[in-house]
Amino acid sequence: EDPDGEWAVRRKIAQAIDELQLPYRLEWSMRANVRDGNVSFKVALTPESVFPASMYVEGLGVVQSSREMRRKAASAYAQRIALLMAATAFRASWRIKHVWFAGTIDTATRHWCYLSVDFDRWRFSKLDLAHVDDLPRAMRPFVPTMRIENDILRPVKQTFDPEEPRFCPPERFAAVSLTSRRLKPPLAQALGTPSVNGLAIEEADKRRMVASDILLNLVPSHEEKSTERNVRMVMELAANDPDPTVRSAAERTVRALIDGTVDSSEPLDVGDQFVSGDALTQAVRDAKRLLAHKMVGGASNAAPRPDARDEEGRAKKANVPSQDAIAAARILTKVLAPIDENGLYADSPTIEHRYFGNYVDRALYNRMLARERSVFLVPDAYFEAHFILSVAYLAQHDYDAALSEAWRLFELAPLDRNANMHLVRCLEECEKMDEARKALTDYLKLAHDPDSLGVAYYRMAFFQWQANNLLAAQACYQLAMTFSPSAAGIISVELAALALQNPQTLTRELSQEQVVEVLEDAGVPLAPTQEVSQTFMECTRASLDAEVFPVAKNFAAVLGSFTSDDVVRAIIDSLEDAPDR
């Protein structure tokens, strides 16, 4: 790792603070911009009420402490904590030039700041930290915002916001697909792409950006010649865009404005028409309504990522009538047929078309599965359409057709959990049990998040039980429960049923060593594999060092679900959210 990169510096700061030996619990948060040399800390100060009821006073010995004595002790402790935190950050990297510190106390109704200071490296280096006896004198060179009366800190105005751009540059959250920034060679190697846009997962990003410009310039329908003015504006903004999907969006939006299908007084409708008003997206919406018309709440069309992958479970629970499934399949086939017959999203020797549900899948695909071909993103609606079509075929008991669609989904998204689990389901329905078990085994070699691992091991337990590999089934159930504790109830019931089948063998829980041995004998991967784990951590560090925060936060969220380590949690908590737009 880069010893002065975002990941390493945050880790060293978090590690050092975690190892501090302090008399009171330290609650803190951090924001960092290592590239510009800025770190900020916000610390919850230890209140006076926590300090002891008796204190040692030179010449008097141990005496009962008054409130004033405790307030003085709390004020001195706050200043020492400020110096300690600054020293920790400066020691983490030579790149850190400024450390901002805010000491606060929050109550149910008020937020109080008692100390706000900007420590700079040059002045801080002049301090003798081993002999800081006169605290106000030590703090004075930094011109702190603090008010001391009789050695007691009084509330002041906090002079910085940890979320401001010098700590949290907004460009960190630039749309990944629209960023042409090149990556430094080590980061490019770790993320499997020479530029940031090689991590993109949103095919519609360009249309969304253009739609935002359109909405800013939209003329309400009640104004004179609004339709004419809006048509001209849309064409000027989008008609000559190099992206063909943007040009198509402009044409259909203009038609809708002219024929009155959308009203310019409803900006959200205009934006939706531009971004996702195509025939394929509309067909997906219609098919989902057919499959979900009896479900509580219906189908959601507002999810930021496709939710068609939930349709299989929804359809099964709702016992969707076959006529609705037939109608849904007919709608989707009509739109998909010309797309697939013309090979619009077919792979070629130089291009491959893929779908990614998250940034982790995209980065791991770059590293572990990508070939020397350019990756083009398929529209979300195209992936959804094939998924819903497969579900519709399942509902009609046309298992071969469902399997064909499932293979297409797997080709589009080989790392996607739902695509893989759906493929396993369709193989089962076609009574291809060996192929289903192999597909699940292959997926375990690449699975990387707790939810995926829990589902995969739960399904693998069934296959091992079916093959009478009862110890392997038990091992898979135990791992499923480890990764998916929320499913412990149903797993426990099935484990009990498994134990009844062979009480001599399945009498107690397997140890970790036994689980590893049993799975190895059964040919079941122990996931996440060492290769996946190493690649995952390399991508996590690289995405943070490259300051591609949509990707970094996705990796951090998965990493956080695996561990309760305080250092890792502190790194994750130090990542700010996207700025308000």
C-alpha positions, 0 to 999 in steps of 0.5 A: 500500500502507499504509506502516505495514501488515504487508506494507510494514513487513516489506518495509522491514525485509527490504530494509534488512537485505538492503542492510546491509554486514556483514563476515559473513553474517547469518542471521536470522528475524523475527516481527511484529505491527505492529498491536500494535507488536511485532517479534522477531528471532532471529539466528544469532550469528557464532561465534568461530571465524570471526573472523580469526587476526590483529587490529589492536591499538592501539599494537601493530599487527597481532598474532596473535589468541588465542581470548580475543581472538576471543571478545571480538570475537564478543561485541562484534559480537553486541551491535552486531548487536542494536542494528543490528537494533533500529534497522532495525525502529524505522525501518521504522514508527512503529508499532513500539514494541518489538523483541525480539532473541535471539542464538543459536548452534546446534550438532548437539546444543545450543541456546545463547542469548547475548543476549536483550533487549527494546528499547523505542522510547522508551529506544532513541531516547536512544541515540547510535548513531553513537558506541556505544563502551561496549556494556554501557552502551548495552545497560544501559537495556533490562535485557538478559538477558546475562552478560558475563565479561571482555567475553565473553558467556556462555550465558543463558536466552532470555526470549521465544519468537518464536512467542508470541501477542504476535508471532503472534496466534492469531486470525490463523488463525481459520477464514475461513468462520466469521469475521464480521470486516469489512475496512477499505475499501482491503482490502475493495476489494483482496480483492473482499469486505467481510468476511473470510468472503467469502474462504472455501473450506471449505463444511464448516467449521461442521460441523467446528467443531460436531464438535469440540465433540461429540467433547469431550463424547462419552461412551464406549460402556462407560459407563451410558446412553451412547447416550442421553446422546450423543444428547441432547448432539448434539441440544443442540449442533446440532439448532437450528443455523441452518446446515441442513447442521449440522442434517442432520449432527446427525440422521444422527449420532444415527441412527448412534449409535442403530442402532450404525453408529458406536461412541462409543468411536471418536471419529474415526468419530463426527466423520467421520459428522457432518462427511462422513457424507452420501450424496453423500460416501459415493457419491464414496468408493464410486466412487473405490474402483471406479475405483482398486481396481487402483491401488497404495495405492488412493484416499485419503479423508483428504486435506484437499481433494478429490483426485478431480481426480487420478482421471483420470490414475489411471484412465488409468494403471490401464486401469480396466475399463469395468464398473467405470466403468459401476458408478461412474457409476451410483452417482454418477448415482443421488445427483446426479440428485435434487440437480441436478433440484431445482436445489439448487446451481443459480445464480439472479439473486442467488446463484451456487454455486462451488467453490474449491480454494485461497484464491488462486482465491477472492480472484482470483475475487472481483476478476476474475470475481464478479458482483453476486451472493452466492457460496455454496460447494458441498460438496467432494463435489459437485465431486468427484462431477461430476469422477469422473462425467466421468472414468467417462464418458471411460473408457466413451468416452461423450465427450459425457456427459463433456463435459457434466460437464466444463462443469459443473465449469468453471461451478463452478470457472472458475479451477481448473486441473484443471477447465480442463485436464479441459474441454480434454481432453473437448473434444479427445475430442469433436474440438472442437479450436478450442473446446479451443484457445479454452478453453486460451487463456482459461485462460492469461488467468487462470492465476497459478501456475507449475504451472498455467502449465507445464501450460497452455503444454505443452498449448498447444504441442500445439495450435500444433504441430497447427496447424503454428505451429511457432515458437509451439509452440517458444515454448510449450515453452520457457515450459512448461520455465521454469514446470515445470523438473521436466518438462524431460526430456519437453519436451526430447524433444518439442522435439527432435522438433519441430526435426526437423520443421523444422530450418531454422526451429527451430535455436536457443532463442528469446530472451525478446523473440522468445517474446513476439513469436511468442506475440502473433502466434499469439494466445497470451497471455503469462501471467501477464498484467499484470492478473493479476499486479497483482491478485495482488500487491494481494491478497497485500499486502491479505491480509497487512495484514488478517491473514487468514493462511490466505489470506496464506500461500497467496498467499505460497507461490505468490509464493515459487515465482516468485522467489528474491528475498531480500527476498520470501523474508524476508517469506514466511519471516516468516509463522508457521504456524498455532498448535497447537490 
